[in-house]
Structures are given as structure tokens and as C-alpha cells.
Amino acid sequence: MLQTQALADNLYMLYDGMVRQFLLTAPDKALLLDTGFAGSQVLEAVRGLTDAPVQVLLTHGDPDHAGGLEEFAEAWLHEKDWHLVHGSTRLHPLREGDTFTCGDYRLEVIEIPGHTYGSVAFADWDKGMLFAGDSVQKEGPIYLFGAHRNLGLYIQSQEKLARMAHRFRTVYPCHHACPVTPDYIAKNLEDARALRAGQLTGRPTPGMPCLTYQGQWTAFFCTEEDRQRP
């Protein structure tokens, strides 16, 4: 069952102990960032907080973020992740610079491929907030194994976010500690560069088809093939 918590005025976290969704509300509409696992009853949790029409925005297409789409008629997702989503929900594309407003919140899309090819973050520049999906985390592990992920692109995206980090005060990750400070962008980047350079030792991950690479700040789930993928 999803637990709800107020984070700021008209901003809520929905959490099942594994992955978070975020809900922004206004009298006339709501924005839901991600939908959690299938069967998570995210719409029921949303309706416990607002009766307004809900627009669904997805940080990426992994099943722990898009599984709950079954409860919604339409959603916005970067086209490079559409193949990860199944069902009848109508999908609309997300692109760099797209903006979505809800009350006094104004979210701008930042394309940050790597964790998936269609990963995006949502920035509210005036409030200094970054909703980073799975791409910024405290300690991790961050998933970077499998054909729909790319370590090189992840590093480029973290470099992109690092150039913007001075504009953020608060980062809201979907996993592990939340919120975190924006210095974790640079910490994730440093460790991802070390992973790419072969400076981290991979150890078997129980029950997972990958290795765990522990950096100074961040752990990654990856394989040698994924680590070296162009």
C-alpha cells in the first residue's frame, strides 16, 4: 500500500518502500511524476489527496515507474522509452525544454539518457527543485546493466546536470534517501567516471545477472559488457 507524505506546499511523495512517485496539486489540476509498479493502486492514493484531473509525466519507462499506467488513459514519456511500456495507455512524447505547470509549480524537461535511453528529469528552476528519477541517488545502487542502458550517456547526462547544479537546492530521487542535496550529482558523476575507466572492482550480485561496482559515493549494477558499451 502506498504511503503519502507532504514534502512542501502542494507537493506530496507516494512511497511503497521501494520506489517513489511525486504528486503536485492545484485546484484545477495535478501532475503525477511516475506511476510505480503495476497493481500499486497509485490512482487510489492520488484520489486521497486531490479530485482534480491528473496529468501523468514519466521520468523513464522501467516497470517500477511505468507499471501503474494501467490506471490512466494517457501519459507523457520520452519516445526512446516507449518500447518499454505495454498496455493501452496513450503515450505523448516528452522532449527537452517542454514545460508543465501546476499551480505555482513550473516543471521543465531535461533529457538525461543513460539509466535508460529515454530518461528525463523535471526541474522547477524558481523553486530550485530537481525530480531526477533514478539518475541521481545517494549511495545507490544505480542500475546500468542491460541493453536499454548506456554508461557513456549516463556520464554525459551527469555532466549536463552538474553544469546546472548551482541552480538546484533540493533533489528528489525515486530510490533510497530522499530528498538529497545537489552535490550528489557530482558524486554520482565521479564514481561513474571511475566505473567507465575500469577503476572499480565488480563483485557478484546475489540473485542478479550483473556485478556490483562500489565507488567512493555510489554503487552501480553493471556488467563488463555494459561498462565498455560505446
Buried (B, 14 or more C-beta within 10 A) or exposed (E): EBEBEEBEEBBBBBBBEEBBBBBBBBEEBBBBBBBBBBEBBBBEBBEEBBEBEBBBBBBBBBBBBBBBBBBBEEBBBBEBBEEBBEEEBEBEEBEEEBEBEBBEBBBBBBBBBBBBBBBBBBBBEEBBBBBBBBBBBBBBBBBBBBEBBBBBBBBBBBBBBBEBBEEBEBBBBBBBEBBBEBBBBBBBBBBBBBBBEEEBEBEEBEEEEBBBBBBEBBBBBBBEEBBEBE
